[in-house]
């Protein structure tokens, strides 16, 4: 699978600002602010960071408390 860009990436010396990275959210089906950090190590964490929005992640966290 080819490495697809998730939008413009800042220069290595420029820090990533929280909420500045947009992703195509798999839950809501539209472009939304992405997660600020990788939730898990490994390939699964990278996949979540590329395709899950902050709002979808919040819903998951609340659901997992049940």
N, C-alpha and C positions, 0 to 999 in steps of 0.2 A: 504494500500500500504506500502511496506517495505521501510525503510529509506535507500537509496542507497548512497554510498560514491561517491564524485566527484573527487576522487584522494587522494593522501596523504595529511593529515591534519597536520599542524604544532603543536608542543606542545603548551599548553595554554600560556606559558611564552614567546614563540617565536612569534614576530609580523609577519603578513602576508605581504609579499613583493608585491607591485603592479605588475601585469602581471605574477605572479608565479603560479597562479591557472589555470589549464586547464579544459575546458569543452567540451563536444560533442555538437557543435553548431547545432541548429535546422535549421538555415538558410543555412549554407554552407555544412552541413553534414560531418564535420571532426573535429578533436580535435584542439582547438584554445585557446588562452588566454581568460580567463573569465573576467567579470566585477570586478572592484576593490571594489565596494560597492553595497548594495541593492538599486535599483532605487525607489522602493515604499515599504511602510510598508505592512505587512501581507503576506498571502500565495502567492499572485501573484508575489510580489517582490522576494520571496524566489525561486519561480519557474523560474523566469527570470535569477536570479543569477546562477542557476544550469544548464541552457541550452542555454543561449544566449552569444555569444562572444562579445568582445569589438568592433570588426569590424561591426558585425551585428547591434549592438546598435547605432553606429555612423550613419549607413545607415538609421535607423529608425528616429533618431533625425533630420537628413537632410530632410527626407521625411515629417516629421510632421510640418516642417516650411512652406510647400507649402500651 
